[in-house]
Amino acid sequence: MLRSFRLTNHRSFATEQELSLLPVYDRAQPALPVAAIYGANASGKSNLLDGLTFMRSAVLDSFRKWEAEGGVPRRPFRLDPALRAQPSGYVVDVVIDEVRYTYGFTLSDDRVMEEWLYSYPEKKKRVLFERLDGRIRFGSTLGSERAKLDVLYDLTRPNALFSSVAAQSDSQLVMPIHHWFRNSVAVHRPRSPNWMVAANRVKRFLSDEPIRRRVLLDLLRTADVGISDIQVVEAKFITGGTADGQSREETFPTLVFEHGGSGQMFDFNDESAGTQAWVSLLPMALKTLEYGAALFIDEIDASLHPLLTARLIGLFRESETNPRGAQLIFTTHDASLLGTALGEEVLARDQIWFVEKDRSGTSRLYPLSDFKPREGENQERRYLGGSYGAVPVVSASGFADAVRED
């Protein structure tokens, strides 16, 4: 369960910004199940999710995939040379098996400058390791694993994370945080649903547990997209991937859909953009709920009707449909989610965040709770009216002048 994520000097986030999922109003919750991030186009919303994605890839792949002499493939703020040269930093605060962990690191263009991992059993801070300026210090409670960890650190390149190296040897020191990034973090970007990606997701989802088929079909039918059945079929395609340039026949999974019990089957590309987006998203959302993981979605409203988006959010907000504490964090432009749908509140006041970019190109992240909103306040109207910021400054006369003939 994610409690917070901090990043510094990543794309448009020049200074440290924090997304906190700690509840403001209901302290009985360990962490919020939903966070919505609003902002104008190019404000930096996607860069926040990009920062978490980069952190995840660094933890999982810096030892195996980053080139030994290739430095660090970070993405710093580029509009100010002084800031461009500063380190980039990433920190997560998570709860894993009822134990809180804080893990983070800072990076320059060529090396890992700092890296640390702390745990908080019984709410007391325990140093698992701290890495600084090419040296590492392990905590005092490691016992027989200490000698192994010393050897693993000797194998750690300056441009690789120690957690990435130690995980390759199944070190129990880092495996909780490594497993969290590998198994409990999923990122979905629904801009252009791909038939092959969607087919593979549905295939994996259904092959793990046959009972999932009923859940998937029920949600497709409930979404009122006209689908009565879905099948994963193996289709043959002619490709040109051989070394001598000759074409060959390959088999890939693909999806076919039945509408209204007609017996007629339709391909993925025959479906509407909204249906494609829903089909592509559902396996990830359902697995996230099943495992109590965290799902990050960029532009959740892309091709989805607001009521459908609201229903998806509701699955995460309600304890009956989310008993394992899964989390949904998403970016959106859909202001209707700030109000009510079907007479119900879609987002709680502490589940709403904004990203705004200033004239220097620097993004700032801040919560709605900073404005002390009253319960029942018309948040949709106030947001669109500019009361919270994070909206584009557009001029009707400016638009008209741009196309008006002289």
C-alpha positions as CSV (number, residue, x, y, z in Angstrom):
1,M,0.0,0.0,0.0
2,L,1.4,3.3,-1.1
3,R,1.5,6.1,1.6
4,S,3.4,8.7,-0.4
5,F,5.7,9.3,-3.4
6,R,8.2,12.1,-3.7
7,L,10.3,13.2,-6.7
8,T,12.8,15.9,-7.4
9,N,14.3,17.2,-10.6
10,H,12.3,14.9,-12.9
11,R,11.1,16.4,-16.2
12,S,8.9,19.4,-15.3
13,F,9.2,18.8,-11.5
14,A,12.3,20.8,-10.8
15,T,11.9,21.0,-7.0
16,E,10.7,18.3,-4.6
17,Q,7.0,17.5,-4.8
18,E,5.0,14.9,-2.9
19,L,1.9,13.0,-3.6
20,S,0.5,11.9,-0.2
21,L,-2.2,9.3,0.1
22,L,-2.5,9.7,3.9
23,P,-6.1,10.6,4.7
24,V,-6.9,14.1,5.9
25,Y,-10.4,13.6,7.2
26,D,-10.8,9.9,8.1
27,R,-7.6,9.0,10.0
28,A,-8.9,5.5,10.5
29,Q,-7.8,4.6,7.0
30,P,-4.1,3.6,6.6
31,A,-4.0,5.2,3.2
32,L,-6.4,6.5,0.6
33,P,-7.7,4.1,-2.0
34,V,-8.0,6.7,-4.7
35,A,-6.2,9.8,-5.8
36,A,-7.2,12.0,-8.8
37,I,-4.7,14.5,-10.3
38,Y,-6.1,17.4,-12.3
39,G,-4.3,20.0,-14.4
40,A,-4.2,21.8,-17.7
41,N,-2.7,20.3,-20.8
42,A,1.2,20.1,-20.5
43,S,1.0,21.0,-16.8
44,G,3.0,18.0,-15.8
45,K,0.4,15.4,-14.7
46,S,1.8,12.7,-16.9
47,N,5.3,13.5,-15.7
48,L,4.4,12.6,-12.1
49,L,3.4,9.1,-13.3
50,D,6.5,9.0,-15.5
51,G,8.6,9.6,-12.4
52,L,7.1,6.6,-10.6
53,T,7.5,4.5,-13.7
54,F,11.2,5.5,-13.9
55,M,11.7,4.7,-10.3
56,R,10.2,1.3,-10.8
57,S,12.3,0.5,-13.9
58,A,15.5,1.6,-12.0
59,V,14.7,-0.8,-9.1
60,L,13.9,-3.7,-11.4
61,D,16.4,-3.1,-14.2
62,S,19.3,-0.8,-13.4
63,F,21.7,-3.7,-12.7
64,R,20.6,-5.8,-15.7
65,K,19.8,-3.2,-18.4
66,W,21.7,0.0,-17.7
67,E,24.9,0.0,-19.7
68,A,28.0,-0.2,-17.5
69,E,29.6,2.9,-19.1
70,G,26.3,4.5,-20.1
71,G,25.7,6.5,-17.0
72,V,22.2,7.0,-15.6
73,P,19.3,7.5,-18.1
74,R,17.5,10.0,-15.9
75,R,15.2,12.8,-17.2
76,P,16.0,16.0,-15.3
77,F,14.5,19.5,-15.6
78,R,16.0,21.0,-18.8
79,L,14.9,24.6,-18.8
80,D,17.4,25.8,-16.2
81,P,21.1,24.8,-16.7
82,A,21.7,25.1,-12.9
83,L,18.8,22.8,-12.0
84,R,19.7,20.5,-14.9
85,A,22.9,19.7,-13.1
86,Q,21.3,19.0,-9.8
87,P,20.5,15.4,-8.7
88,S,17.2,13.7,-9.3
89,G,15.5,12.0,-6.4
90,Y,12.7,9.5,-5.9
91,V,11.2,8.2,-2.6
92,V,8.3,5.9,-1.8
93,D,6.7,5.3,1.6
94,V,4.8,2.0,1.6
95,V,3.2,-0.6,3.8
96,I,4.1,-4.2,3.0
97,D,2.6,-7.1,5.0
98,E,1.7,-4.5,7.7
99,V,5.2,-3.2,8.0
100,R,6.1,0.3,6.8
101,Y,9.1,0.9,4.6
102,T,10.7,4.0,3.2
103,Y,13.0,3.5,0.1
104,G,14.6,6.2,-2.0
105,F,17.7,7.2,-4.0
106,T,19.3,10.2,-5.7
107,L,21.0,10.1,-9.1
108,S,23.3,12.2,-11.1
109,D,24.0,11.8,-14.8
110,D,26.6,9.1,-14.2
111,R,26.1,7.5,-10.8
112,V,23.9,6.7,-7.8
113,M,24.7,9.4,-5.2
114,E,22.5,8.1,-2.4
115,E,20.3,5.1,-1.7
116,W,18.5,4.1,1.5
117,L,16.0,1.6,2.9
118,Y,14.3,1.9,6.3
119,S,11.7,-0.2,7.9
120,Y,9.4,0.6,10.8
121,P,8.5,-2.5,12.7
122,E,6.4,-1.6,15.7
123,K,6.6,2.0,14.5
124,K,10.3,2.2,15.4
125,K,12.8,3.2,12.6
126,R,15.2,0.5,11.6
127,V,18.0,1.3,9.2
128,L,18.4,-1.6,6.7
129,F,21.0,0.1,4.6
130,E,22.3,3.6,3.7
131,R,24.5,4.2,0.7
132,L,26.4,7.5,0.3
133,D,29.4,8.6,-1.8
134,G,30.4,5.1,-2.8
135,R,30.1,3.6,0.6
136,I,27.3,1.6,2.2
137,R,26.3,1.1,5.9
138,F,24.1,-1.8,6.9
139,G,21.9,-2.0,9.9
140,S,22.8,-3.9,13.0
141,T,20.1,-6.5,12.8
142,L,21.1,-8.4,9.7
143,G,22.9,-11.3,11.3
144,S,24.4,-13.9,9.0
145,E,23.4,-12.1,5.8
146,R,25.9,-9.3,6.4
147,A,28.8,-11.1,4.7
148,K,26.7,-11.8,1.6
149,L,25.6,-8.2,1.4
150,D,29.2,-6.9,1.5
151,V,30.0,-9.1,-1.5
152,L,26.9,-7.9,-3.4
153,Y,27.8,-4.3,-2.8
154,D,31.3,-5.0,-4.2
155,L,29.5,-6.1,-7.4
156,T,27.3,-3.0,-7.5
157,R,28.3,-0.6,-10.3
158,P,28.3,3.2,-9.5
159,N,25.3,3.6,-11.9
160,A,23.3,0.7,-10.5
161,L,21.0,0.5,-7.5
162,F,22.1,-1.8,-4.7
163,S,18.5,-2.9,-4.3
164,S,18.6,-4.0,-8.0
165,V,21.8,-6.0,-7.5
166,A,20.8,-7.6,-4.2
167,A,17.4,-8.7,-5.6
168,Q,19.2,-10.8,-8.2
169,S,20.5,-12.9,-5.3
170,D,17.2,-13.1,-3.5
171,S,18.5,-11.0,-0.6
172,Q,15.8,-10.9,2.1
173,L,17.0,-7.4,2.9
174,V,15.5,-5.9,-0.3
175,M,13.0,-8.5,-1.5
176,P,9.9,-6.8,0.2
177,I,10.5,-3.5,-1.6
178,H,11.6,-5.3,-4.8
179,H,8.5,-7.5,-4.9
180,W,6.3,-4.4,-4.2
181,F,7.6,-2.6,-7.3
182,R,7.4,-5.8,-9.4
183,N,4.1,-7.1,-8.4
184,S,2.1,-4.3,-6.8
185,V,2.7,-1.4,-9.2
186,A,1.0,-1.3,-12.6
187,V,0.9,1.7,-15.0
188,H,-1.7,2.0,-17.8
189,R,-1.6,4.6,-20.6
190,P,-4.9,4.2,-22.6
191,R,-4.3,6.7,-25.3
192,S,-4.1,4.2,-28.2
193,P,-5.4,0.7,-27.2
194,N,-3.5,-1.9,-29.1
195,W,-5.3,-5.2,-30.1
196,M,-2.2,-7.3,-29.3
197,V,-1.7,-5.7,-25.8
198,A,-5.4,-6.1,-25.0
199,A,-5.5,-9.7,-26.1
200,N,-2.4,-10.6,-24.1
201,R,-3.8,-8.9,-21.0
202,V,-7.2,-10.7,-21.3
203,K,-5.5,-14.0,-22.1
204,R,-3.2,-13.9,-19.0
205,F,-6.1,-12.7,-16.8
206,L,-8.4,-15.5,-17.9
207,S,-5.8,-18.3,-17.9
208,D,-4.9,-17.7,-14.3
209,E,-8.4,-18.2,-12.8
210,P,-11.3,-19.5,-14.9
211,I,-13.8,-17.8,-12.5
212,R,-12.4,-14.4,-13.7
213,R,-14.2,-14.9,-17.0
214,R,-17.6,-14.3,-15.3
215,V,-16.4,-11.1,-13.6
216,L,-14.9,-9.8,-16.8
217,L,-18.1,-10.5,-18.8
218,D,-20.3,-9.0,-16.1
219,L,-18.4,-5.8,-16.2
220,L,-18.4,-5.6,-20.0
221,R,-22.2,-6.2,-20.0
222,T,-22.8,-3.7,-17.2
223,A,-20.8,-1.1,-19.1
224,D,-23.6,-1.1,-21.7
225,V,-21.2,-1.4,-24.7
226,G,-23.4,-4.1,-26.3
227,I,-20.9,-7.1,-25.7
228,S,-22.5,-10.4,-24.7
229,D,-19.4,-12.6,-25.0
230,I,-15.6,-12.3,-25.5
231,Q,-13.2,-15.0,-26.7
232,V,-9.5,-15.2,-27.0
233,V,-8.5,-17.0,-30.2
234,E,-5.2,-17.8,-31.8
235,A,-4.9,-16.1,-35.2
236,K,-2.3,-16.6,-37.8
237,F,-0.5,-13.6,-39.3
238,I,2.0,-13.2,-42.1
239,T,5.1,-11.3,-41.0
240,G,8.4,-10.5,-42.6
241,G,10.8,-11.0,-39.7
242,T,13.3,-13.6,-41.0
243,A,17.0,-12.9,-41.5
244,D,16.7,-13.5,-45.3
245,G,13.8,-11.1,-45.6
246,Q,11.3,-13.9,-46.3
247,S,7.8,-13.7,-44.8
248,R,6.6,-16.3,-42.3
249,E,3.5,-17.3,-40.6
250,E,3.1,-16.5,-36.9
251,T,0.4,-17.1,-34.3
252,F,-0.8,-14.4,-31.9
253,P,-3.7,-14.2,-29.5
254,T,-6.5,-11.9,-30.6
255,L,-9.9,-11.0,-29.2
256,V,-13.3,-11.5,-30.8
257,F,-16.6,-10.2,-29.4
258,E,-20.2,-11.2,-29.7
259,H,-22.9,-8.5,-29.6
260,G,-26.4,-9.2,-28.2
261,G,-26.4,-12.9,-28.6
262,S,-26.4,-12.5,-32.4
263,G,-23.7,-15.1,-33.1
264,Q,-21.8,-12.6,-35.1
265,M,-18.2,-12.1,-34.0
266,F,-16.4,-8.8,-34.2
267,D,-12.6,-8.1,-34.1
268,F,-11.1,-5.7,-31.6
269,N,-10.6,-3.1,-34.3
270,D,-14.3,-3.2,-35.1
271,E,-15.1,-1.9,-31.6
272,S,-15.4,1.7,-30.6
273,A,-12.5,3.5,-29.0
274,G,-14.4,3.5,-25.7
275,T,-14.9,-0.3,-25.8
276,Q,-11.3,-0.8,-26.7
277,A,-10.2,1.3,-23.8
278,W,-12.5,-0.5,-21.4
279,V,-11.4,-4.0,-22.5
280,S,-7.8,-3.0,-22.3
281,L,-8.1,-1.6,-18.8
282,L,-10.4,-4.1,-17.1
283,P,-7.8,-7.0,-16.7
284,M,-5.4,-4.6,-15.0
285,A,-8.1,-3.1,-12.7
286,L,-9.5,-6.4,-11.7
287,K,-6.1,-7.9,-10.9
288,T,-5.2,-4.8,-8.9
289,L,-8.3,-5.2,-6.8
290,E,-7.7,-9.0,-6.4
291,Y,-4.1,-8.5,-5.2
292,G,-4.4,-5.3,-3.3
293,A,-1.9,-3.6,-5.6
294,A,-1.6,0.0,-6.9
295,L,-2.8,1.0,-10.4
296,F,-1.7,4.2,-12.0
297,I,-3.6,5.4,-15.0
298,D,-2.7,8.3,-17.3
299,E,-5.8,10.1,-18.6
300,I,-8.4,7.8,-17.2
301,D,-11.1,9.7,-19.1
302,A,-9.6,8.9,-22.5
303,S,-12.5,7.4,-24.5
304,L,-14.5,6.5,-21.3
305,H,-17.9,7.9,-20.4
306,P,-17.8,9.8,-17.1
307,L,-20.3,7.5,-15.5
308,L,-18.2,4.5,-16.5
309,T,-15.1,6.2,-15.0
310,A,-17.1,6.9,-11.8
311,R,-18.2,3.3,-11.5
312,L,-14.6,2.2,-11.8
313,I,-13.5,4.6,-9.1
314,G,-16.3,3.3,-6.9
315,L,-15.0,-0.2,-7.1
316,F,-11.8,1.1,-5.4
317,R,-13.5,3.3,-2.9
318,E,-15.9,0.7,-1.5
319,S,-14.5,-1.8,1.0
320,E,-16.9,-4.5,-0.2
321,T,-15.4,-4.5,-3.7
322,N,-11.9,-3.6,-2.5
323,P,-11.3,-5.7,0.7
324,R,-7.5,-5.9,0.1
325,G,-6.8,-2.2,0.0
326,A,-6.0,-1.7,-3.7
327,Q,-5.3,1.8,-4.9
328,L,-6.2,3.7,-8.0
329,I,-4.1,6.8,-8.8
330,F,-5.0,8.6,-12.1
331,T,-4.7,11.8,-14.1
332,T,-7.7,13.3,-15.7
333,H,-9.4,16.4,-17.2
334,D,-12.9,15.2,-16.4
335,A,-14.3,17.9,-14.1
336,S,-17.6,16.0,-13.7
337,L,-15.8,13.6,-11.4
338,L,-15.4,16.5,-8.9
339,G,-19.2,16.5,-8.5
340,T,-21.7,13.7,-8.1
341,A,-22.7,10.9,-10.4
342,L,-26.0,9.2,-10.0
343,G,-26.4,11.2,-6.8
344,E,-23.2,9.9,-5.2
345,E,-19.9,11.6,-4.4
346,V,-17.3,10.3,-6.8
347,L,-14.2,11.6,-5.1
348,A,-13.6,12.6,-1.5
349,R,-12.1,16.0,-0.8
350,D,-8.7,14.5,0.2
351,Q,-8.6,12.4,-2.9
352,I,-8.2,15.3,-5.3
353,W,-4.8,16.8,-6.4
354,F,-3.8,19.5,-8.8
355,V,-0.7,20.1,-11.0
356,E,0.1,23.6,-12.2
357,K,3.0,24.9,-14.3
358,D,4.4,28.4,-13.7
359,R,6.0,30.7,-16.3
360,S,9.5,29.1,-15.8
361,G,8.1,25.7,-16.9
362,T,8.2,24.2,-13.4
363,S,5.3,22.0,-12.2
364,R,3.9,22.2,-8.7
365,L,1.7,19.5,-7.1
366,Y,-0.8,20.4,-4.4
367,P,-4.0,19.0,-2.8
368,L,-7.5,20.3,-2.8
369,S,-7.4,20.0,1.0
370,D,-5.0,23.0,1.1
371,F,-8.1,25.2,0.2
372,K,-10.0,23.9,3.2
373,P,-13.1,22.9,1.1
374,R,-16.4,22.6,2.9
375,E,-18.2,19.3,2.8
376,G,-20.8,19.5,-0.1
377,E,-19.0,22.4,-1.8
378,N,-19.5,22.6,-5.6
379,Q,-15.9,21.6,-6.4
380,E,-16.6,21.1,-10.1
381,R,-17.8,24.7,-10.6
382,R,-15.0,26.1,-8.4
383,Y,-12.4,24.2,-10.3
384,L,-13.6,25.3,-13.7
385,G,-13.9,28.8,-12.4
386,G,-10.3,28.8,-11.5
387,S,-10.6,28.9,-7.8
388,Y,-8.1,26.1,-7.3
389,G,-5.8,26.9,-10.2
390,A,-4.5,24.1,-12.5
391,V,-6.8,25.2,-15.4
392,P,-5.7,26.6,-18.8
393,V,-6.0,30.4,-19.2
394,V,-7.9,30.6,-22.4
395,S,-9.5,33.6,-24.1
396,A,-12.5,33.4,-26.3
397,S,-11.5,36.5,-28.1
398,G,-8.0,35.2,-28.5
399,F,-9.3,32.1,-30.2
400,A,-11.5,34.1,-32.5
401,D,-8.8,36.6,-33.3
402,A,-6.5,33.7,-34.3
403,V,-8.7,32.6,-37.1
404,R,-10.5,35.8,-38.0
405,E,-9.5,37.2,-41.4
406,D,-8.0,40.7,-41.3
